[in-house]
Amino acid sequence: MAHVAGESGASQQGSAAGSLTCPVCALEVPALEINTHLDTCLEKPSGVAAKKRRLSPEEEEGTSDCSHSPGKPLVFGGPNFPMFHKPAVSERVPQQTPSKAPFFSKRTEAKQEVNAISTCETPNPSGNKQKDVNLVEKLNGKPLADKMRPCTLEDYMGQNKVLGEDTMLRKLLQANDIPSFILWGPPGCGKTTLAHIVAKNANKSNTRFVTLSATSASTNDVREVIKQAQNELKLFKRKTILFVDEIHRFNKTQQDTFLPHVECGSITLIGATTENPSFQVNTALLSRCRVIVLEKLSVEAMEAILRRAVQSLGIQVLLENEEAECSSSDTSECQMYIEAKALTTLAHLCDGDARTGLNGLQLSVQSMLAAGPHSQTKGMLINEEHIKEGLQRSHILYDRAGLADPLALPQAVSTYQACHFIGMPECDVILAQCVIYLARAPKSIAAYSAYNKVKEHLKNYKGPLPPVPLHLRNAPTKLMKNLGYGKGYKYNPMYSEPVNQDYLPPEVKGIKFF
């Protein structure tokens, strides 16, 4: 008898080991068919799978006291696992874009995904300030540069070489076929903004988008995101795009964490950096990602960005011959104006940095709001001087020794060192010798004048400052060679005669400073 009971217990244990309980409908399903059955249950309406669930005697007693609201499907108890619970249609919160709930998602991660796609500011088409939203309220909270991030490729200004109409990257983004790539460019050129556009497109295509900052994230955070991405891919066939801002802040060990998962396709990695990836990113990771080089924004692109921000704030742009209109109303809301020349000046001064330009515009507007409206026009006018005050810059001046006697500078330095070692009063003769030498030395301000010409040219230069020519740049890595660094450079000691090559950027070619 004991033998029979033992066999019966063994058979029951074997049958239980070969089946699993569905977390949606609580039915016993063979272990090999659990994934297919789970997909079928999740695709059914919210009440169908719940009705199939078998109730225990305790649950049947509990349901007898529950009240049922008309018009809603009757659900016999909740599922075993709350994360698989699908709310009724009437209970769902309307969203801007349809998406499925991420598997094992955390509250912080969901907040990151929402923030990644909800920072868009739609400008007012009429160009007038909305009455229900005060200008002060628009400027409070986040910086203007963060509020004005575009959400579509059509609103993305600049970078036509990379995101033009017929470029490969634009076609891939429009087709939602996003490869792993690294964005390299100066601050304020649109790296993070481009990642936000990718996030919005990913949300439409039911692709999960996660944002991490290398300045605060740890290796454990990266591994947790990769683990969630693997679960999403296995259960729901849902891809994950991981955006890592300032990826150069990760050390080599942390960067190695991405290698196997980028290679097998568990995640699509998008990195953003202001540093040269050849020196700051692992070679193995660099070979698995495309490097996209972003340049400084042009003056035309900066003016378009500033005009879009001005239109969103409800500030009216005045042309050269226009004047601010007087207002006879006694309302507390005052119309704000800005000169078109002021926007052009700001576009030139920000050196291709959209963040600097938008923040400078915000500071100028806030300073005018603090000063109050003009007594005659009942309005506020932002001119070129207010823009320059919002972008105060410090310039460092250097004194150069004359070229008429190059030994004058070493004489002065030697005198300083001798006085420091010997001390007073014994060094008085050395000081006298230096004074006599400098007084009798021929004078020249050629270097001083040439340097002032260079500074004056850079100060009055319109647009982003021109970069160093590519053929003069060092190319120690394969990436820099592929970008054209050092190509065509003529090394002077290799030639017996003077070398004829350009050393200035094409924008300032032909200008003589010395």
C-alpha positions as CSV (number, residue, x, y, z in Angstrom):
1,M,0.0,0.0,0.0
2,A,2.8,2.3,0.9
3,H,4.4,1.3,-2.4
4,V,1.4,2.3,-4.4
5,A,1.1,5.7,-2.6
6,G,4.8,6.4,-3.3
7,E,4.2,5.7,-7.0
8,S,1.1,7.9,-7.0
9,G,3.1,10.8,-5.4
10,A,5.9,10.4,-7.9
11,S,3.5,10.5,-10.8
12,Q,1.8,13.7,-9.5
13,Q,5.2,15.3,-8.9
14,G,6.3,14.5,-12.5
15,S,3.1,15.9,-14.0
16,A,3.4,19.1,-12.0
17,A,7.0,19.5,-13.1
18,G,5.9,19.3,-16.8
19,S,3.2,22.0,-16.5
20,L,3.1,25.7,-15.4
21,T,0.4,28.0,-14.3
22,C,-0.4,30.8,-16.7
23,P,-0.1,34.1,-14.8
24,V,-3.0,35.6,-16.8
25,C,-5.8,33.0,-16.8
26,A,-4.4,30.6,-14.1
27,L,-4.8,27.5,-16.4
28,E,-2.3,24.6,-16.3
29,V,-0.3,24.7,-19.5
30,P,2.6,22.4,-20.6
31,A,5.9,24.1,-19.9
32,L,7.0,24.0,-23.5
33,E,3.8,25.9,-24.6
34,I,3.8,28.6,-21.9
35,N,5.2,31.3,-24.2
36,T,2.7,30.7,-27.0
37,H,-0.2,30.5,-24.5
38,L,1.0,33.7,-22.7
39,D,1.0,35.7,-26.0
40,T,-2.5,34.4,-26.8
41,C,-3.8,35.5,-23.4
42,L,-2.3,38.9,-23.6
43,E,-3.8,39.5,-27.1
44,K,-7.3,38.7,-25.9
45,P,-9.7,41.4,-24.4
46,S,-9.3,42.1,-20.7
47,G,-12.3,40.1,-19.5
48,V,-11.9,36.9,-21.7
49,A,-8.8,35.5,-20.1
50,A,-10.0,36.4,-16.6
51,K,-13.2,34.5,-17.0
52,K,-11.3,31.3,-17.7
53,R,-9.6,31.4,-14.4
54,R,-10.5,28.7,-11.9
55,L,-11.6,29.9,-8.5
56,S,-10.8,28.4,-5.2
57,P,-13.6,27.9,-2.6
58,E,-12.2,30.9,-0.6
59,E,-12.3,33.1,-3.8
60,E,-15.8,32.0,-4.6
61,E,-17.0,33.1,-1.1
62,G,-15.1,36.4,-1.5
63,T,-16.8,37.2,-4.8
64,S,-20.3,36.8,-3.5
65,D,-20.1,40.1,-1.5
66,C,-18.5,42.2,-4.3
67,S,-20.7,44.7,-6.0
68,H,-20.6,44.8,-9.8
69,S,-21.0,48.0,-11.7
70,P,-23.1,47.9,-14.9
71,G,-21.3,48.4,-18.1
72,K,-18.0,46.9,-16.9
73,P,-16.8,43.3,-17.5
74,L,-16.9,41.1,-14.4
75,V,-13.5,40.0,-13.4
76,F,-13.3,37.0,-11.1
77,G,-10.4,38.0,-9.0
78,G,-7.1,39.5,-10.1
79,P,-4.4,37.5,-11.9
80,N,-1.6,35.9,-9.8
81,F,0.9,38.5,-10.9
82,P,-0.3,42.1,-11.0
83,M,2.2,43.1,-13.7
84,F,0.2,41.0,-16.2
85,H,-3.1,42.7,-15.3
86,K,-4.7,44.4,-18.2
87,P,-7.1,47.2,-17.2
88,A,-10.5,47.6,-18.8
89,V,-10.9,50.0,-21.7
90,S,-12.9,52.4,-19.6
91,E,-10.3,52.4,-16.9
92,R,-7.3,53.1,-19.1
93,V,-5.7,56.6,-19.0
94,P,-5.5,58.1,-22.5
95,Q,-2.0,58.5,-23.8
96,Q,-0.6,60.6,-26.6
97,T,1.0,57.6,-28.2
98,P,0.2,53.9,-27.8
99,S,2.7,51.8,-26.1
100,K,2.8,48.7,-24.0
101,A,3.9,48.6,-20.4
102,P,7.5,47.6,-20.1
103,F,8.3,44.3,-18.4
104,F,9.6,44.5,-14.8
105,S,9.7,48.3,-15.3
106,K,10.7,50.6,-12.4
107,R,9.0,53.8,-11.5
108,T,12.2,55.8,-12.2
109,E,12.7,54.2,-15.6
110,A,9.1,55.0,-16.6
111,K,9.7,58.6,-15.5
112,Q,12.9,58.7,-17.6
113,E,11.0,57.5,-20.7
114,V,8.2,60.0,-20.2
115,N,10.7,62.9,-19.7
116,A,12.5,61.8,-22.9
117,I,9.5,62.5,-25.1
118,S,7.5,65.2,-23.2
119,T,9.9,68.1,-23.4
120,C,8.4,69.5,-26.6
121,E,7.2,73.1,-26.8
122,T,4.8,73.8,-29.7
123,P,5.1,77.4,-30.8
124,N,2.0,79.5,-31.1
125,P,1.1,79.7,-34.8
126,S,-0.3,83.2,-34.6
127,G,2.9,84.6,-33.0
128,N,0.9,86.3,-30.2
129,K,1.2,85.6,-26.5
130,Q,-1.5,83.3,-25.1
131,K,-3.6,85.2,-22.6
132,D,-4.0,82.2,-20.3
133,V,-0.3,81.6,-19.9
134,N,1.9,84.4,-18.6
135,L,5.3,85.0,-20.0
136,V,6.8,84.7,-16.6
137,E,5.3,81.3,-16.1
138,K,6.8,80.2,-19.5
139,L,10.3,81.1,-18.4
140,N,10.0,79.5,-14.9
141,G,11.1,75.9,-14.3
142,K,13.3,74.3,-16.9
143,P,15.7,76.4,-19.0
144,L,14.4,77.7,-22.3
145,A,17.0,75.5,-24.1
146,D,15.4,72.4,-22.6
147,K,11.8,73.5,-23.2
148,M,12.4,74.3,-26.9
149,R,13.8,70.9,-27.9
150,P,12.2,69.9,-31.2
151,C,10.4,66.6,-31.3
152,T,10.4,65.9,-35.1
153,L,13.1,65.9,-37.8
154,E,11.2,68.7,-39.6
155,D,11.8,71.0,-36.6
156,Y,15.4,70.0,-36.2
157,M,17.6,72.9,-37.4
158,G,21.1,72.5,-38.8
159,Q,23.3,69.5,-39.5
160,N,22.2,69.2,-43.1
161,K,25.3,67.1,-43.9
162,V,24.1,64.4,-41.5
163,L,20.3,64.8,-41.5
164,G,19.6,66.2,-45.0
165,E,16.8,65.0,-47.1
166,D,18.7,62.2,-48.9
167,T,21.2,61.3,-46.1
168,M,21.4,57.7,-44.8
169,L,20.8,58.6,-41.2
170,R,17.5,60.4,-42.0
171,K,16.2,57.5,-44.0
172,L,17.1,55.1,-41.2
173,L,15.3,57.2,-38.6
174,Q,12.2,57.6,-40.8
175,A,12.1,53.8,-41.3
176,N,12.6,53.2,-37.6
177,D,15.6,51.0,-38.4
178,I,18.0,52.6,-36.0
179,P,21.6,51.2,-35.7
180,S,24.0,51.7,-32.8
181,F,25.8,55.0,-33.2
182,I,27.8,57.6,-31.3
183,L,27.1,61.3,-31.7
184,W,30.2,63.4,-31.5
185,G,30.1,67.2,-31.6
186,P,30.6,70.4,-29.6
187,P,28.2,71.5,-26.9
188,G,24.8,72.8,-28.0
189,C,25.0,71.3,-31.5
190,G,21.9,69.0,-31.0
191,K,23.2,65.6,-29.8
192,T,20.7,65.2,-27.0
193,T,17.9,66.7,-29.0
194,L,18.5,64.1,-31.8
195,A,18.2,61.4,-29.2
196,H,14.9,62.8,-28.0
197,I,13.6,62.7,-31.5
198,V,14.7,59.1,-31.7
199,A,12.8,58.5,-28.5
200,K,9.6,59.9,-29.8
201,N,9.8,57.8,-33.0
202,A,10.6,54.7,-30.9
203,N,7.5,55.2,-28.8
204,K,5.4,55.2,-31.9
205,S,6.9,52.0,-33.2
206,N,6.5,50.2,-29.8
207,T,10.2,50.3,-29.1
208,R,11.4,50.8,-25.6
209,F,13.7,53.9,-25.0
210,V,15.8,54.2,-21.9
211,T,18.0,57.2,-21.0
212,L,21.1,57.0,-18.8
213,S,23.6,59.7,-17.9
214,A,27.2,58.5,-17.5
215,T,27.8,61.2,-14.9
216,S,25.5,59.5,-12.4
217,A,24.8,56.0,-13.6
218,S,26.8,53.0,-12.3
219,T,27.6,49.6,-13.7
220,N,24.7,48.1,-11.8
221,D,22.3,50.5,-13.4
222,V,23.6,49.5,-16.9
223,R,23.3,45.8,-16.1
224,E,19.7,46.3,-14.8
225,V,18.7,48.0,-18.0
226,I,20.3,45.3,-20.1
227,K,18.5,42.6,-18.1
228,Q,15.2,44.3,-18.6
229,A,15.9,44.6,-22.3
230,Q,16.6,40.9,-22.6
231,N,13.3,40.1,-20.9
232,E,11.4,42.4,-23.2
233,L,13.0,40.9,-26.2
234,K,12.3,37.3,-25.1
235,L,8.7,37.7,-24.0
236,F,7.3,40.5,-26.2
237,K,9.8,40.7,-29.1
238,R,10.2,44.4,-28.1
239,K,13.5,46.1,-28.8
240,T,15.2,48.5,-26.5
241,I,17.2,51.6,-27.4
242,L,19.6,52.8,-24.7
243,F,20.8,56.4,-24.8
244,V,23.9,57.2,-22.8
245,D,24.7,60.9,-22.5
246,E,28.3,61.9,-21.9
247,I,29.4,58.3,-22.6
248,H,33.1,59.3,-22.4
249,R,32.6,59.6,-18.6
250,F,32.3,55.8,-18.4
251,N,35.7,54.1,-17.9
252,K,36.9,51.2,-20.0
253,T,35.5,48.5,-17.7
254,Q,32.0,50.1,-17.8
255,Q,32.1,50.5,-21.5
256,D,33.0,46.8,-21.9
257,T,29.5,46.0,-20.3
258,F,27.8,47.0,-23.6
259,L,30.0,44.9,-25.9
260,P,28.3,41.5,-26.0
261,H,24.8,43.0,-25.9
262,V,25.3,45.5,-28.7
263,E,26.9,42.7,-30.8
264,C,24.0,40.3,-30.3
265,G,21.3,42.9,-30.7
266,S,19.9,42.9,-27.2
267,I,20.1,46.7,-27.1
268,T,20.7,49.4,-29.6
269,L,23.2,51.9,-28.1
270,I,23.2,55.6,-28.8
271,G,26.0,57.5,-27.2
272,A,26.6,61.3,-27.0
273,T,30.0,62.8,-26.3
274,T,31.9,66.1,-26.7
275,E,35.2,64.3,-26.6
276,N,37.0,62.5,-29.4
277,P,35.7,58.9,-29.4
278,S,39.1,57.7,-30.6
279,F,40.6,58.4,-27.2
280,Q,37.6,58.2,-24.9
281,V,35.6,55.1,-26.2
282,N,36.9,51.5,-26.4
283,T,38.1,50.4,-29.8
284,A,36.0,47.3,-29.6
285,L,32.8,49.3,-28.8
286,L,33.8,51.9,-31.4
287,S,34.0,49.2,-34.1
288,R,30.4,48.1,-33.4
289,C,28.9,51.7,-33.5
290,R,28.9,54.2,-36.3
291,V,30.4,57.6,-35.4
292,I,28.3,60.6,-36.5
293,V,30.1,63.9,-36.4
294,L,27.9,67.0,-35.7
295,E,29.3,70.5,-36.4
296,K,28.6,73.9,-34.9
297,L,25.3,75.3,-35.9
298,S,25.4,77.9,-38.7
299,V,24.1,81.5,-38.2
300,E,21.1,80.7,-40.3
301,A,20.2,77.7,-38.2
302,M,20.7,79.7,-35.0
303,E,18.4,82.5,-36.2
304,A,15.7,79.9,-37.1
305,I,16.0,78.4,-33.6
306,L,15.8,81.8,-31.9
307,R,12.8,82.9,-34.0
308,R,11.0,79.7,-33.1
309,A,11.7,80.3,-29.4
310,V,10.6,84.0,-29.7
311,Q,7.4,82.9,-31.4
312,S,6.7,80.3,-28.7
313,L,7.1,83.0,-26.0
314,G,4.8,85.3,-27.8
315,I,7.4,88.0,-28.3
316,Q,6.9,90.1,-31.4
317,V,9.9,90.7,-33.7
318,L,10.4,94.3,-35.0
319,L,12.0,94.9,-38.3
320,E,14.5,97.7,-38.9
321,N,11.9,100.4,-39.7
322,E,9.1,99.2,-37.3
323,E,8.4,100.6,-33.9
324,A,6.6,99.2,-30.9
325,E,2.9,100.0,-30.8
326,C,1.5,102.0,-28.0
327,S,-1.1,100.3,-25.8
328,S,-3.8,102.3,-24.1
329,S,-5.1,99.4,-22.0
330,D,-4.4,99.3,-18.3
331,T,-4.0,95.5,-18.2
332,S,-1.0,94.1,-16.3
333,E,0.0,92.1,-19.4
334,C,2.5,94.0,-21.5
335,Q,3.5,93.1,-25.0
336,M,7.2,92.4,-25.4
337,Y,9.2,93.2,-28.5
338,I,12.6,92.3,-29.8
339,E,14.6,93.8,-32.6
340,A,15.4,91.6,-35.5
341,K,19.0,92.9,-35.4
342,A,19.2,91.7,-31.8
343,L,18.4,88.2,-32.9
344,T,21.0,88.4,-35.6
345,T,23.6,89.6,-33.1
346,L,22.7,86.8,-30.7
347,A,23.0,84.2,-33.5
348,H,26.5,85.5,-34.2
349,L,27.7,85.7,-30.6
350,C,26.7,82.3,-29.4
351,D,29.3,80.6,-31.7
352,G,27.1,77.9,-33.0
353,D,25.9,76.8,-29.5
354,A,22.1,76.6,-29.4
355,R,22.0,76.2,-25.6
356,T,24.1,79.4,-25.1
357,G,21.8,81.3,-27.5
358,L,18.5,80.2,-26.0
359,N,19.8,80.8,-22.4
360,G,21.1,84.2,-23.4
361,L,17.7,85.0,-24.9
362,Q,16.0,83.9,-21.6
363,L,18.3,86.0,-19.5
364,S,17.6,89.1,-21.7
365,V,13.8,88.6,-21.4
366,Q,14.0,88.0,-17.7
367,S,16.0,91.1,-17.2
368,M,13.5,93.2,-19.1
369,L,10.6,91.7,-17.1
370,A,12.4,92.7,-13.9
371,A,12.9,96.3,-15.2
372,G,9.2,96.6,-16.1
373,P,7.5,98.2,-19.2
374,H,8.4,101.5,-20.8
375,S,6.3,104.4,-19.6
376,Q,5.3,105.6,-23.1
377,T,4.6,102.4,-25.0
378,K,3.2,100.2,-22.2
379,G,5.6,97.5,-23.6
380,M,9.1,96.2,-23.4
381,L,11.7,96.3,-26.2
382,I,14.8,94.1,-26.3
383,N,17.5,95.6,-28.3
384,E,21.1,94.7,-29.2
385,E,22.6,96.0,-26.0
386,H,20.4,93.8,-23.9
387,I,21.5,90.8,-25.8
388,K,25.2,91.6,-25.4
389,E,24.6,92.1,-21.6
390,G,23.0,88.6,-21.5
391,L,26.1,87.1,-23.1
392,Q,28.9,88.8,-21.2
393,R,32.3,87.3,-22.1
394,S,35.7,87.9,-20.5
395,H,38.7,88.3,-22.8
396,I,42.2,87.6,-21.5
397,L,44.9,90.0,-22.7
398,Y,48.5,89.1,-23.0
399,D,51.6,91.3,-23.1
400,R,54.3,90.3,-25.5
401,A,57.9,91.3,-25.6
402,G,59.1,93.2,-28.6
403,L,60.7,91.4,-31.5
404,A,63.4,94.1,-32.1
405,D,65.5,92.5,-29.3
406,P,64.4,89.0,-28.5
407,L,66.9,88.8,-25.7
408,A,65.0,91.4,-23.7
409,L,62.5,88.9,-22.3
410,P,65.2,86.4,-21.1
411,Q,67.0,89.3,-19.5
412,A,63.9,90.3,-17.5
413,V,63.2,86.7,-16.5
414,S,66.8,86.1,-15.4
415,T,66.7,89.3,-13.3
416,Y,63.5,88.2,-11.6
417,Q,65.0,84.8,-10.7
418,A,68.3,86.4,-9.5
419,C,66.4,88.8,-7.2
420,H,64.3,85.9,-5.9
421,F,67.4,83.8,-5.0
422,I,69.8,86.6,-3.8
423,G,67.4,89.0,-2.2
424,M,67.8,92.7,-1.3
425,P,69.9,94.7,-1.0
426,E,72.5,92.6,-2.9
427,C,70.3,92.3,-6.0
428,D,70.0,96.0,-6.6
429,V,72.9,96.0,-9.1
430,I,71.1,93.2,-11.1
431,L,67.9,95.3,-11.2
432,A,69.9,98.4,-12.4
433,Q,71.5,96.3,-15.2
434,C,68.1,95.1,-16.3
435,V,66.6,98.5,-16.4
436,I,69.6,99.9,-18.4
437,Y,69.4,97.0,-20.9
438,L,65.7,97.4,-21.4
439,A,65.9,101.2,-21.8
440,R,68.7,100.9,-24.5
441,A,67.1,98.0,-26.3
442,P,65.3,98.8,-29.6
443,K,61.5,98.8,-29.3
444,S,59.0,97.0,-31.5
445,I,55.3,96.4,-31.1
446,A,54.9,94.3,-34.2
447,A,53.9,91.2,-32.3
448,Y,51.6,93.2,-30.0
449,S,49.9,94.9,-33.0
450,A,49.5,91.5,-34.9
451,Y,48.0,89.9,-31.9
452,N,45.5,92.7,-31.5
453,K,44.5,92.4,-35.1
454,V,43.8,88.7,-34.6
455,K,41.7,89.4,-31.5
456,E,39.8,92.1,-33.3
457,H,39.1,89.9,-36.2
458,L,37.8,87.1,-34.0
459,K,35.7,89.5,-32.0
460,N,34.0,90.9,-35.1
461,Y,33.8,87.6,-36.9
462,K,30.2,86.8,-38.0
463,G,29.1,83.2,-37.4
464,P,30.8,80.2,-35.7
465,L,34.6,80.5,-35.5
466,P,36.2,78.5,-38.3
467,P,37.9,75.2,-37.2
468,V,41.5,74.2,-37.9
469,P,41.9,72.9,-41.4
470,L,41.7,69.1,-41.6
471,H,45.1,68.6,-43.3
472,L,46.8,70.3,-40.3
473,R,45.2,68.0,-37.7
474,N,47.0,65.1,-36.2
475,A,45.5,61.7,-37.0
476,P,46.8,59.1,-34.5
477,T,43.7,56.8,-34.8
478,K,41.9,55.1,-37.6
479,L,38.7,57.1,-37.0
480,M,40.5,60.4,-37.4
481,K,42.2,59.1,-40.6
482,N,38.8,58.1,-42.0
483,L,37.5,61.6,-41.2
484,G,40.3,63.1,-43.4
485,Y,42.6,64.4,-40.6
486,G,46.2,65.0,-41.8
487,K,45.3,64.2,-45.4
488,G,47.5,66.0,-47.9
489,Y,49.8,67.6,-45.2
490,K,53.2,68.6,-46.4
491,Y,55.9,68.1,-43.8
492,N,58.4,71.0,-44.2
493,P,61.7,69.1,-43.3
494,M,60.9,66.7,-46.2
495,Y,61.2,69.4,-48.8
496,S,64.3,71.4,-49.7
497,E,62.3,74.4,-50.9
498,P,59.6,76.3,-49.1
499,V,56.3,74.4,-48.9
500,N,53.2,76.0,-50.5
501,Q,50.2,75.0,-48.4
502,D,47.4,76.8,-46.5
503,Y,47.6,77.1,-42.7
504,L,44.6,79.3,-42.2
505,P,40.9,78.2,-42.5
506,P,39.3,79.0,-45.9
507,E,37.1,81.6,-44.2
508,V,40.1,83.8,-43.3
509,K,42.3,82.9,-46.3
510,G,44.3,85.9,-47.6
511,I,44.1,88.0,-44.4
512,K,47.5,89.2,-43.2
513,F,47.9,89.8,-39.5
514,F,51.7,90.2,-39.3
